[in-house]
Amino acid sequence: MPENINQQPAINIEISEETAEGVYSNLAIISHSNSEFVVDFIRLMPNVPKAKVKARIILTPQHAKRLLYALKDNVHKFEMQFGKIEEPEHPQLPPMNFNTPPAQA
């Protein structure tokens, strides 16, 4: 009986040079509907009142959950190798002004 009967077939993943360069982001905004999660990656610059979305990733709820677990696992591995990632006690969040009318109850 072959030993690799339960192994997944290998996937060949390619990446273009432009994509491999990556996009720097220091803010992510996550929204969701009943069928998808949308993650917008934004770069905020000091003293610039406007920021643009640099990348948008749309995920199924199942893939969003897998990403959550993968990030948790990788942060744990990072901290085991390099030490705890320190977070500020009171992080300053940028103002979120989406030019939408104020909510009313």
C-alpha positions as CSV (number, residue, x, y, z in Angstrom):
1,M,0.0,0.0,0.0
2,P,1.5,3.4,-0.9
3,E,2.6,5.6,2.0
4,N,1.4,8.9,0.5
5,I,-2.3,7.8,0.3
6,N,-3.4,10.5,2.8
7,Q,-1.1,13.3,1.6
8,Q,-2.5,16.3,-0.3
9,P,-1.2,16.9,-3.8
10,A,1.4,19.6,-4.0
11,I,0.3,23.0,-5.2
12,N,2.6,25.1,-7.3
13,I,2.2,28.7,-6.2
14,E,3.7,31.5,-8.3
15,I,4.2,35.2,-7.4
16,S,4.9,38.1,-9.7
17,E,7.8,40.4,-8.9
18,E,5.5,43.3,-8.2
19,T,3.4,41.3,-5.8
20,A,6.6,39.9,-4.1
21,E,7.7,43.4,-3.3
22,G,4.7,43.6,-0.9
23,V,2.7,46.6,0.3
24,Y,3.3,48.3,3.7
25,S,0.3,48.7,5.9
26,N,0.0,50.1,9.4
27,L,-3.8,49.9,9.7
28,A,-6.3,47.3,8.7
29,I,-10.1,47.8,8.7
30,I,-12.2,44.6,8.7
31,S,-15.9,44.5,7.7
32,H,-18.1,41.5,7.0
33,S,-21.5,40.4,5.6
34,N,-23.2,37.1,6.0
35,S,-21.1,35.7,3.1
36,E,-17.7,37.4,3.2
37,F,-15.0,39.2,5.2
38,V,-13.4,42.3,3.6
39,V,-9.9,43.3,4.9
40,D,-8.7,46.7,3.8
41,F,-5.0,47.4,4.3
42,I,-4.2,51.1,4.7
43,R,-1.0,53.1,5.1
44,L,-1.3,56.1,7.4
45,M,1.5,58.7,7.1
46,P,2.3,61.2,9.8
47,N,0.8,64.7,9.3
48,V,-1.2,63.5,6.3
49,P,-4.9,63.8,6.9
50,K,-5.9,61.4,4.1
51,A,-5.0,57.7,3.7
52,K,-5.7,55.3,0.9
53,V,-6.5,51.7,0.9
54,K,-3.4,50.0,-0.5
55,A,-4.9,46.5,-0.8
56,R,-8.3,44.8,-0.3
57,I,-8.6,41.1,0.4
58,I,-12.0,39.4,0.3
59,L,-12.4,36.1,2.2
60,T,-15.1,33.6,2.8
61,P,-15.9,33.2,6.5
62,Q,-14.2,29.8,6.5
63,H,-11.0,31.3,5.1
64,A,-11.2,34.2,7.5
65,K,-11.2,31.8,10.4
66,R,-8.3,29.8,8.9
67,L,-6.4,33.1,8.6
68,L,-7.2,33.9,12.2
69,Y,-5.7,30.6,13.3
70,A,-2.7,30.9,11.0
71,L,-1.9,34.4,12.4
72,K,-2.3,33.3,16.0
73,D,0.1,30.3,15.3
74,N,2.6,32.5,13.6
75,V,2.5,35.2,16.3
76,H,3.1,32.5,18.9
77,K,6.1,31.2,16.9
78,F,7.5,34.7,16.4
79,E,7.2,35.4,20.1
80,M,8.9,32.1,21.0
81,Q,11.8,33.1,18.8
82,F,12.1,36.9,19.3
83,G,10.3,37.6,22.5
84,K,6.9,39.0,23.4
85,I,5.4,41.6,21.1
86,E,4.7,44.6,23.3
87,E,1.4,46.5,22.8
88,P,0.8,50.0,24.1
89,E,-1.5,50.1,27.1
90,H,-3.8,52.7,25.4
91,P,-3.2,52.5,21.7
92,Q,-4.1,55.6,19.8
93,L,-6.5,54.8,17.0
94,P,-6.9,57.1,14.1
95,P,-10.2,58.9,13.6
96,M,-12.5,56.9,11.4
97,N,-14.3,59.4,9.2
98,F,-16.1,57.6,6.3
99,N,-18.2,60.7,5.4
100,T,-21.4,58.8,6.4
101,P,-24.3,60.3,8.2
102,P,-24.3,59.7,12.0
103,A,-26.2,56.7,13.1
104,Q,-29.6,57.2,14.7
105,A,-31.6,54.8,16.9
